[in-house]
Amino acid sequence: MTSAEKRKATESIEAWLYLAPALAILCTFWFLPIIISLLMSFGNITALKPMDQMAFVGVRQYTDALRSSEFHQSLWNTVNYALYAVPVTITLAMLIAMTLNGRMKGRGIFRTIFFLPYITTWVAVSIVFKYLFDREYGIGNWLLEVISLDILGMESAYRLNWLAEPRGIWELFLLNPLGIQVGRMPLGIDNLVKGPSLSLACVIATSVWRDVGYAMVIILAGLQNIDRSLYEAASIDGAGPLQKFRAITFPLLSPVTFFILTISMIGAFKVFIPQFMMTPTGGPDNTTTPMVMYLYEQGFTGEWKLSYAAAVAYILTLIILALTLFQNRLLGKRVEYGH
């Protein structure tokens, strides 16, 4: 072996020694649990049947989950949450970022104010908003009282059970006032027509308030990387604000928005804490229970159906993977990385 080969071998050994602690942690707390949980999902582990008594049952846990009406409800709750929380968050973040991107005093202060909610723990945010939406003492019904008395001239305020209302927001505020009665429909169509329940809408509002600052900072960084000369040239050609946004801002900001959309959708399908803290029982008629909360209830309460919970976890993983691949295939080709 030549001296160069010896030196290379020595450097490789040193590199592996440096990597060994991190690899040990990853294998112990990441890869090993993944393998164990995958094996568990093909078994029948419960509180009455521990790991040493596990029997192989094939894909029964998966089929049981896919046939469960509670699983379907949690899936549609998660989809409803993602369909509303993600677009609203990105839209508001875009508007705020474009406002802060202009020449204004105190831009750094406003940027910090908008970002502060994101570094606040989910538990603290959820507790605060739970009190804000309280039926008796919350600011939500107080605002309704002010509006109803001063603007609508009503003798008494209309009080809402914000976190205990199972009816959808479109059913409450659009269909019912118009006199449109919606009958029984399949679960998915019902959720789309009536919208998320008012209790889930409160959770969505909480999520938007917390996450909009993070998306705003990333979008603002993307806006500041766009060459100003492009806007000056567009102004000379007579382009207006909307034309500039459509022809310059939106295309050149597509890598940033694509990144935010991807990670936001993944985060939306993994949401757990706000629903658990604000509606710990899953909300009225389980209208706020997301898939992760359903997984938690099945695996760590009651009968401790760990194998069933593991199967739900892997179904959720496959859904997130399929959604991410679909987004990448549908939108990835439209992203403009160079300018």
N, C-alpha and C positions, 0 to 999 in steps of 0.2 A: 504494500500500500504506500503510495507516494505521500509526501508531506501535505500536499494540497488536499488529498482525499482524507487524510487524518484530521486536518483542520476542519473540513466540511462535516465529518462525522462528529467531531467534538462540538461544533456549533449546533448540529441537529440535536444532540443529547441535551445541551444546555437549553435549547429552545423548548424541548419537551418537558424539561424539569420546571421551567418557568410557567408553562401551560398546565402542568399537572394539578395544582390547587383548583384552578378554574374548571378544568375538566372533571375533577372529582365532585365539585359542587354541582355542575350541570348534570352529571350522570346520576347523582344521588337524589337531587331535588327536581329534576326535569325529565330526563329520559327514562329512568327507572319507574317513576309514577305513571308515565304514559303507557309503558308496557304492561304494568300491573293492572291499571284501569281498563286497558283493552282486553286483557284476559278475564277480568272480573265481569265485563259486559256480556260475556258468553257463559256466565255461570248463574248461580241462584243465591248469591250472598244477601242475607238479611240479618236483622238482629237475632233471629232464632237460628240462623245457619251461618256461622262465622266462616272465615277463610279456610280453615283446615277441614271444613265439611262441605266445601264447594263441589257441586256436581255440574258437569258440562250440559248446557241446555241449548246449545246452538244459537240461533238468531231469535229465540223466543222473546227475549227482552226487547229487541228492536221492533218486532212485529206488534207486541203488546203496546209499546209506546205509540207507534204509528196508528193504531186503532183506537187509542184513548181520546175521548172527547175533551178531557182536561188538557191533554197535550196539544190538541188542535187549538183550543182556546188560548193557551199560552203562546203558541206560535203566532196566531193572528194578533195578539196583544203586542208581541215583539215587532211584527211587521208594521202595525199601526204606529207604534212608537217611532220606528225608523223613518217611515214615510213622512211624518210630520216634523220630528225633531231635527233631522239632518238638513232638509232643504231650508227650513226657517233659520237655522243656525248659520248656514253658509250665506244665505241672502242678507241677513242682518250684518254679518261680519263683513261682507263685501261693501255694503253701504257705509258702515262705520269706517272701514279702512280707506275708502275713496274720499270720505270727508276729511279724515286725519291726514291724508296724503297731500292735501292742498296746503297753501301757505296760511297757517293760522297760529296764533299765539298759544302757548301752553300745550303744544301737541304731545310732548313727552308726558305731561301730567295726565292728560286724558287717556293716553295709551296705557299708562300704569293703572288708572282707575278701572278701565275696561278689562284689564288682564287679571286684576286682583281676585275676582271670584274664582278663576280657574285654579289658583293655588290654594284656595280654601278647601278643606276636606269635604267630601261628599256628605258625610254624616252631619256636619255642622250646617251645611247648606240645606239639607233635607229637613232638619229639625226646625230651622228658621221658617222655611216655606210652609211647613206643616202648621205652624201657628198663624202664619199669614192667611192661610185658607181655612182657618177654624170657623165653624158656622156661627158661633156666638161672639167670639172676640177678635176674629180675623179682620184684616184690613180689606179683604175682598168684599165682604158684605157691608162693611162701612162705606166703601166707595159706591156700592149699589144704592145704599140708603141716601147718600148725598145726591147722587144723580136722580134718583126717583123723586125726591122731595123738591129739589130746586129746579130741575129741568122738566121732568115729566108731570110734575104737579100731583103725584100720587100721595094719598094719605098715609100709606105705610110702605115700608121698603120691602122688596121681594128678596127673601133670604134664600141662598142656595146652600145645599149640602155639598160643598165643593169636592170633598174627598170621600163622599158616600153616595154619589149619584151615578147609577149604572147607565143611564140613557146617554146616547151619543150627542156630541156637540151640535152636529147638523140637525139632528132630530129636535134638540131643545131650542135652538136659536134660529132655525130656518124652516124646517118642515112643519113643526107644530104651529108656529105663528102664522104660516100660510095655510093652515088647515089641511095639510097633507098627512094622511095616516099611512104609515108603513107597516105592512103585515109581516108575517114570519117568512124569512128567507134563509137560504143556506148561510152558514157561518161567515164565510169569506165575503160574500156579497153584502150581507147584513152589516159587517164592519165597515165596508167601503161606503155604503149609502148613508148610514147613520153617523159614521165617523167614530173616533175614539170616545170612550165614555168621558164625562166631565172630570171624573177623578183622574183618569189617565192624562187628560189634557193639562191638568194641574202639574202632574209629574213632568210632562213635556215642557211646559213653561219654565219649570225649575231647571231642567236640563239645558234649555236654551240660554237662560240667564247665566248659568255657570260656564258653558262651553264657548259662548260666542267670542269671548276675549282671546282665547287660544287661536281660533280660526282667524280672527282679525289681525293678530300679530303676524301670522304667516302670510296672509294676503297682503298686508301692508309692506312686508319685506319684498314680496314679489312686485308690487307696484313701484317701489323705489328703484328697482333694477331695470325698469323700462326706460329707454332712452327718451329724454324730453324732446329731442329734435324731431321725433316722429309726430308728436302732437303739434309742434310748431309748423311742420310741413302740412299737416292736415288742416290747420287753421288757415294757412295761406290758400289752400284749395277750397276753403269755404265750408269745411265739415263742422257740424254741430256736435254738442256733447254726446248725443246718442250715437251718431255716426262714428265718433272717435272711440266710444266704448265698444261698439260692434266690430270695428275694423282693426283696432289697435289693442285696447286694454284686454278684452276678453280672450282673443287668440293668444297673446303673449303671456297671459296669466293662466293659461290652460294647464301647464304642469303643476302649478300650485293648487288650483281648484281640484284637479284630478287626485292629487295626493290627499287633500283634506276630505274629499268625498269618500275615498277608499277607507281611510282610517276612521272616519266618522261612522260609516256604515258598519264596520267591524265592531267599533265600540258600542253602537246602538244595539247590536244583537247580543252583546255580552252584558248589557246593563242589568244591575241588580240592586245596588244600594238605595237609590231614591225611592223605588217602589217598596222595598223592604222597610225603610224608615217611615215613609209617609203613609203607606197602606199596608201594614204588616200582615194583615189577613188576606192579602191578594185583592183588596178593593171589593166594592159591591159586585156580587155575582162573578167574582174572579176576573173582572174586566181590566185589572192592572197587572196581573201576574205575568211576568216575562218568562222566557224559557229557563233562564238561569235560576230564577226564584222557584220555578216548578221543580227543577232539578234538585235544588236545596231541600225543598219540602219532602220530596220523595226519598232522598238519600240520607237526610240527617234529622228527620223528625218522624214520629210515629213508629212504623215498623223498620225503619232504617233499611230501605230497599236499595242497597248500595249497587248491586248489579244493574238494576233498572235505571238508577241515576247515572251510572257510567254509560249505559247505552244512550240515554238522552243526551249526555255530554258529547258523545261521538256523532250523533245525528246533528247536533248544533254545529259541531266542527265542520261536518260535510256541507251544511247549509252555508256557513260563512265562506268556506273554500269555493263552493260553486258560485256564490254571489260575487266574490272577488274576481274570479276568473271571467265571469260574465261581464263585469264592469270593465275589466282590462281589455276584453275582446271588443266590446261595444264602443268604449270611449278612448281606449289607449291609442288607437290609430289616429284619432283626431287631435291628439296633444302635439303642440308645436314646441319642441325643445330648443330650437335655435332661432335667433333673431338678430 
